[in-house]
Amino acid sequence: MKRHQYISPVSEILNHSRRRFVQGLTAGGVLAGLGLLELPAWAAPEATQAGGRRQVLRGTEFDLEIGELPVNFTGESRLATVVNGQLPAPELRWREGDTVTLRVTNKLKHHTSIHWHGIILPNAMDGVPGLTFGGIAPGETFTYRFKVGQSGTYWYHSHSGFQEQTGLYGPIVIEPRARDPFHSDREYVVMLSDWTDDSPDFVYSRLKKMDGYYNYAKLTLGDFIDDAKKRGLSAAWAEKSMWDQMRMSARDLADVSAATYTYLMNGTTPAGNWTGLFKRGEKVRLRFINGSAMSFFDVRIPGMNVTVVAADGLNVHPVTVEEFRIGVAETYDVIVEPKDDRAYTIFAQSADRSGYARGTLAPHTGMQADIPALDPVPTLTMADMGMSMQGMHGMDHGSQTDMKGESKKAAPAMKCGGGMVMDHGSMGGSKDKDMGGGMMTVKHHAATEFGPGTDMHADEVSTRLDDPGVGLRNNGRRVLTYADLKSLDNWLDPREPSQTLEIHLTGSMERYMWSFNGVKFSDADPIQLKYGERVRILLVNDTMMEHPIHLHGLWSEVETPDGKFQVRKHTVNVKPGHAISYRVLADARGRWAYHCHLLYHMMAGMFREVRVV
């Protein structure tokens, strides 16, 4: 049994069986749970569905013990960080209005923590070491206690180092006090995650040293020839030259891929085939949670539509689709109605199309349906990068010369915690059919964005919510977008925001540096908000990657480009070449974390403290 060893340079990774890495072992999982080791008494699991064994803990008093156990998903034994001997951690069932007490004991040799993702609670209970408490020292027990003021699907995870990547995450389901408006006959949690046999420190070090280390899908000469046939040699060559000049790949869709990841569904490999049972004609609620460290998933159930009824724990007007993208840390509740006595595949392919998680809905155990082929690998365009083909001043690799003229056109701006006060009226603009609608010209980039930590600056970004994203446009399926999500209620506070913070999502792919407004967390001042203040946050994605941005302790109310209420979320995903605007009511005092939920991006500096005083 090995402990996340530092292994596998590229040549060795290529020698691994790709089928084993992508699909894993049929019986992969916690070795103790497979009878190879004796579980402690507290870790005895109950069967919750066919094909999987997981603790479900209900009530108001909980005892959680964080430790290590060996797991084997690919044929190699590794140590995982587990809770009560489980990966994922036990499913916690609370009830709205109850006060819950959770005693968390640390059996590790180093500090740990648990953050209750999306739960509105007192600052001291949020579980972020260095901001809300000192962490849980080895051998100590920390007691979380708070009143549950919401219902729906949420999750919990470590906020210490890379423990989230090594297994410390689990689902939360909160039952409403009032009658749920969306009836179902049975339900299952479907928790998606990514597992690597390599140490997360090793993965991080490879990303820092070699851009595209895990990207095996880069464009080839054959791809260029195909593009030239479709668009003409001149257009194909012009775009290729721009990518070459930027030293970037149009196929750089994910930092970490199935080159090292095995994608899991409820802690089960694709080969293991997690299964949820149903009876024909039943309404089945599936509570999808993306508990991965770095992976976006595009989810569908071939042969069956899904009706989305909740996003990030909160009810929305039902919308029926064939597919949805779930960003890291997001949750979606969907209801399905199987019409036939047959198996249906739950297929969650990674956004870079390098692998997938897979499970089955079936009337009997042991059944399975065909697994669809992975979709073609998507290719980014200049529009996805917030660029127009007419000019490259938006990506000048650190030179401020070209941007000074643009900056001088902007109205004077006041610095506020790294963001810039901006007129929301600039969210309107022209139409661009490739990006799905309204465009916003970026008139200002802070001086801090020009340096070694930032290698791209968007000059024109889409503001529309109805773009499904790269790899999902025009794929022949009805795909969910933020424009489809409409909360059942309205604004938490009808007041207009007193200020707008324009925050740019920035980074350097080559150096693997990530930041807000070109400033990494260790060099940044806190964002200061006044208690009771109503603010607007405008996120502008200057990078070529999607970023799921999570604000602790406060809701993020996404608005349309013309300022109307859309949907309330705890995690807001911003596509490359896009800007998204949301309102925040600063109704909870304290120091709150604000960060990209891509774990390695957060660790590399895309993190801020929001201080409500």
N, C-alpha and C positions, 0 to 999 in steps of 0.2 A: 504494500500500500504506500502510495507516494503522496506528498503534500504539494500540489500545484508546482511542479518542478519547472525550472527554467530550461525548456526544451524547444526543439523544433525551429531551427532556422528554415528559410523558405524551401531549401532543397529537401529537408526532412519532411516538412508539411506536405509537399507534393507527393511523397511516397506513401502517405496515409491512404487508406481506402476511403475515397470520397463518399461512397455509399454508407459506410459505417459512421463517418462523421456527421453526415446530413441526417441519416435516419436513426442512428444510435443502435443500442441493443434492445432486443425485445423485452428483456427483463431489467432494463437499466433503472437505477434509482439508489435510494439509501440502502446500503448493504445490510444494516441492522434490520431494516424493515423487510428484507428478503429472507430472514432467518439465518444469515451468515454470522450475525452478532446478536447477542441478547440485548434487547431494549431495556432501559430502566423502566420501573413501574409506571412513572408518569407519562411515558411515551407510548403506551399501548394505544394503537389507533383503532378507530371504528370504521367499518366499511361504509362508505358514503355513496358509491356508485360502482358499477361494474368496471373492472379494469384499473381500479385505483383504491388505495387505502389512505385516508387522511383524517386526522383529528378534526372534529367540529366541536368547538367549545362555546357553550351558551350560558347566559346569565349575567350577573353583575360583578362577580369575583373571579379573577383569572390569575393563574400562576404560570408564568412563562420562563423557561430556562434556556439560555443561549449557550450552545456548546459546539463541538465539532464531531462529525461522524464521517466515515468513508462512504463515498458514492462511486458508482461505476455506470456511466452512460455510453461509453465508447469502446470498452474493452480494457481501459486503464483505470485503476483505482486512484481516487483523489480524495482529500479531505474537504468537506463542505462545512459552511457555517449554518447551523440548523437551530430550530426552536422546537423544544420538546421532541427532538429526534426526527423532525419532519422537514422535508424540502418538497414543495413550499412549506412554510410555517403553518401551524393550525389555522383553520378557518374560524374566525371569531364572529359570533352572532350576538349583536346587541339589540336593544329596543329603544326607540326614540323616547326621550324624556327620562330615561333611567340615568343614575349615576353609576359609572363603572369604575372598578378598582383593578388595576393590573400590576401585579408584583413581578418585576423582571429581574431575574438573577443571572449574573454573568459568570459562566464557568470557563470562559476563555482565559488566555494568558495576557490579554491586552484589553484596553477599554472597548466598550461597545455602546450602542444606543438603539432606540426604536423611535421612529417618527411615524405619526398616524396621518397618512397622506390624505389631504382633503378634508380632514376633520377640523371644525371650528372649535377651538378650545383655549383655555388660558395659556399665556405665553410660556409659563414655566413647565407646562406639560407637553410642549411641542417636540422635544427630543432631538435638538440640534446642538451637539457639543460646541462650546465656545460662544454660543449665542443665547441659548435658553437654559442650559445647565452644563455641568462639567463632564458629562458622560458617566457611564457606569463602569467603575473600576473592577478589575478581576476579583472574584469572590464576593462582590457586593450585590445588594438588591436595591433597586430603585422602584418606588411605588408611584405609578401614574394614577391620578384620580380626577375625573371630570364628568360633567353632565353632558349627555348626548343630546344635542339640539337639532339633529337632522336625521334623515333616513336615506337608504339607497346602498349602492355598491362602492366600496372604497378599498384601500389596502394599506399595509404597513410594511416598513422596511428600515434597515439600518441607515444611519446618516454618519457612520464612522468608516473612514477609509474606503476600501473596495469590498466591504462585507456584503453589500447588496449583490454584487456580481457573484460572490461565492455561495449565495443561497439564502441570505437572511431577508426574506420577503414573504408575505402571506396576505390572504384576502380578509376583508371585513364586510359583513352584510348587516345592515341596520334595518330592522323591521319598523314600519311606520306605526304611529299610534292610531291615526285615522285609516280608513279603508283605502287600500291601494287602488288607484283608478284603473290599473291594468291587471286583469285577472290572468292567472296561469294555473294549470293543473299540477305542474311540478317545475322544478328549477334546478339549474346546475351553475356553479362557478366555473368559468373557463379562464384559467390564468395562464398567460403566455409569458415565456421567459427565454433567456439565452444562457447557455452554459459553455464554458471553455475549460479544457483540461490544463491549460497553461495558467500560471500565476497571473492575476490581473496586473501586478507590477511589471511582469514580463511583457504583457500586451501593451501596456502604457509606454514602456521603454521603446518598444518597436515602433509605435506610432510617432514617438518623439524623434526617432532616428531616421525613419524611412517613410516618406509620404507614399501612401498607397500600398503599404506592406501586405495588407490582407485583400487587396483588390486584384482578382484574377480575371476580370472581365473588361480590360481596357480595349479601346478601339484598335483594330488591326488595319493593314493595308486593304484587305478585302472589304472591310466596312467603309473605307474611304472610296473605293471603287464603286460600291453600291450607292453611296451617297451622291457621287458624281453623276451616276446614271439617272438618278431621280431628279436632282436639282441643277445639274450642269456643273462642269469642271470648275468654272470661275467661282460660283457660290460655295461649292464644297471646299475649294482650296482656301478661300477667304476665311471661312469659319475655322478650318483646321489651323490656319496660321495664327488666328487669334488665340485659340487654346494653347498652341505651342508657345506663343509669346508670354502668356500668363503662367506657363509651366504647370498647367493643370490638365486633368483628364475629364472629358465630358461624361465619363462613366464612374466618376467618383461619387457614388450614391450612398455609401455607408463606410464608416471608418473601420468597422470590424465585421467580418462576413463569416459565412459557413466554412471558410478556410480554417477557422478555429472553433467556431460556434456549432453546437448542436442545439436546435430549437426545441423547446419543451412545451407541452400542454399539460397543466396540472402536474408538473414534475415528471411527465412521462415522455419518452422519445417518440418520434413518428413510428418507429417499428413497434413500440410498446402498445400503441393504439389505445389511448384512453377512450372509454366508452360510457356514454350516458344513455339510459334506457327510456323508452316512451311507449305509449299505446296509441295506435292510430286514432287521429282525430283530437288528441290532446293538444292543449296549448302549453308549450314548453318555454320557460324563460331561461335564457342563457346570459349570465352576468360575465361579460368579457372584461378582463383586466390585463393591461400590458405592464407586467412587472419586470420587464427586461432591463438590462443595463444600457443597451445601445441600439436596439432593433425596432424598427417600424414594421408592422405587419399589415398586409392586405388580406382581409378575411372574407370568405364566402362559403356557402354550403351548396354545391352544385345540385340543381334540381329543386331548390327551395328558396323562396324569397325570405327575407328577414325584416321584421318591423321594429325599428328602433324606437324605444319608449323612454329611455333615460340616457343622459350623458353626464359623466363625472358625478354620478349619484343622484342627480336631480331630474325629475320628470320633464319630458318634452312632448310636444304634439307628435303623435305617431307618424312615422314616415317609413314607407316600405321601399327597400332597395335590394339589390342583388349582392352588393359588395361594399365594404367600408374599410378605410385605412384607420388604424388605431395607433396613435403616437405613444411613445414611451410615457408611462404614468397615467394615460387616459383610461377611462372606463366607459363601456357602452353596455346597456341592457337591451337585449332584443328578444322578441317573441316569435317563435316559429310554430307552424302547425303541420306536422308530417301527415300527408294524405294516404300514404301507402305503407304496408307492412314490409319495409325494406330498410336497408342501411343507407345512411347519408354521411358523406365525409365532411367534417369541419376542417376546412383547408385555410391555413394562415401562412401565406408565403411572405418571406422577407422582402422589403421594398427594393432591395438590390437584386432580387431573384436568384440569390445564391443557395437558398435552402428554404425549408418550411417546417412549421409545426403542424401536427395532424391528429385528429381524433375522430370519433364516430358517434352518431346518434343511431340507435338501432332498437328494434323491438325485443331482441334477444342477445345475450352475451355471445361473443365469438363471431359475430357478423361484421363484415366490412364492405365498403363500397370502393369503386375505382378512385384512385388518387389522380387528380388532374396534373397535367404537365405544367411545369413552371412557365409563366409568361416570359416573352422575350425580355432581355435586359434593356431597360430604358436608357435613353441618351439625353443628357441635358442640352439645352439650347442657350444662346446668348440672352434670350428673353427670360429664361429661368434664372439667369445671373443678374437680372436687373440692368441689362445692357441693351443698347441698340446697336445694330450693325453699322450705323452711321458714325459712331464715335466711340473711342475707347477711353475717354477721360475718366470714366467711372471706375476704371481698374488700372491704376497707374503704379501699382506696386510700391507705394510709399512716397512717391513724389507729390508734393503739395502744389506744384506750380499750376497744373491744369485745373485744380479745384478752387484756386483762390478767386477766380472770376465768378464762379458759381456761388461761393460763400458770400461774396460781397453783395449779391443780389438779395440775400435773405434779410428779413427784418432783424433788428437787434435781438439777441436771445440772452436769457439769463440762465446761467448754469445752476442746475439743481440736482445734486446727487449723481452727476454723470449724464443726466438727460438734459434736453433743451426745451424751453417753453416754446410752443409752436402754435400757429393758427390752424385749427382743425379744418378750416375751409379748404386747405390745400389737398384734402383727401379726394376731392373730385377730379375731373379731368377727362381726357380722351378715352377712346375705346381701343382695345387691342384684342382681336379674336383669339390669338394664340394663348394669351394669358387669361382669357375669360372675362374681360370687361374693363372697368375703370382703371386708369393709370395715374400715378402720382409722381411728379418730378421731384427728385430729392434736391432741395435747394441748399442744404447745409450739412456739412460733415465737420464734427468737432476737430480741433487741432490735434487732440489726442489720438485720433484715428489714423494719423500718418506717422508710421514708424515700423519697426521690425515685427511687431505683433499683429499687423494688419496688412493683408496683401490684396484686398479687393474693396471697392466702394461702389455701391449701386448708384446709378444715375436716374433710373426710372423704374418704379416698382408697381405691381398690380395691387389694387386695394379691394378687389372683389373677393367675396367669400364662396363663390360657386365654382371655383377651379378645383377639381379633385386632386390635382398634383401630377407630377411627372410619373409616367408608367401607368396611369389610370385614365388619362384623357382618351376619349374615343375608342375604348377597348371593347365596345359592343355590349357592356353591362351597365346597369343603372347603379351609379356609385354615389355614396353619401358624401355631402360636403357640409361645411359649416353653415352655408346658406339654407340647408334643409333643417337645421336644428333650431327650434323655437321653444323656449322655456314656457311652461304653463302659466307662470306668473310674470311679473314685470320688474322694473327697476327696484332695487333695495331702497333707493333714495332718488326721488324725481329731480333733485336739484341739478343744474348744469355744473360741470366741473369748474373749479376755480382756476385750474391751471392744467396744462398738458405737458407731460414729460416725453420727449422724443428720445427713445433709446435705440441705438443701433447695435445689432448683433454682429460681432466682428470676430475675425480670426485670421490666422496664417496657417494654411494647410501644410506648407512646406516645413514650418517649424513646430507645428501642432501647438499653437498658442490660441486660446479662446478667451473672449472678453466681452464686456459691454462698453460701447463707445471707445474701443481700443485700449481700455484700462482693465487689467486683470484684478481680481479681488484683493490680492495682497497690497496693491497700490491705490485702492479706491477708497473714497470717503463714503459713509453711509448715505442712502437716500432718506432725507428727512421729510416726514409727513406730520401734519398737525392732527391731533385726535379730532374726529368728526369731519375732517376735510373730505371733499369729493374731488377726485383727480382723474384725469384721463392719462392712460399710458399708450403711446404710439410706438409699437415695435417695428423697426425697419430692418429687414434681413439683408445684410450686405454680403452674406456668404453663399456658398453653393450647396449648403446642406439645410435640411429641415431642423428646426429647434423647438422642442416642447418646453415652454417656459412656465415654471411653477412658482407662484407667490404663496408662501406659507401664511396661515392665519387670517387671510382676507379673501373674499370672493373676487373673481375677475369676470366682469360683465361685458361680454363681447358685443360691440355695436356695429351696425351697418355703416357703409361709407358716408351715408347722410345723417348719421348720428342717432338712428333708432335702435331700440333694444332688440337683441337677437337671442343670446343664450348665456346662461351663467355657468362658469366652469372654474375648476381649480388649476387646470393645466391648459395652456393655450399654445397650439402648434402653429409655427410661422414657417411657411414654405419659402424656398429660395426665390429671390426676385419679388417678394411680397412685403406689404406692410399690413399690420392688423392693429385695430384700435379697441381698447376696452376701458371701462370705468371701474374705479375702485373706491369703496367707502372705507376710510381709515377709522374703523370703529373698534379696534382692538389695540390697546397700548402694548408697547414692548419692542423687542428686537426680533425681526422676522427674516428668515432666509428667502432669497429671491434668486432663482438660478435656472439654467438649462438642465433638464432632467436626463440628458445624455451623460452618463456618469463620468466618462473620461473628459468630456467638455467641462463639466463642473469642476473636476479636479484640476484641470488645466487653467482655470481662471474665470469661467463664465458664471460668476456668482457675485451677488451683492448682498449687503445688509440693508433692509428697510427698517427704519426706526420711526415708530409712531409715538409721539410725545404730546 
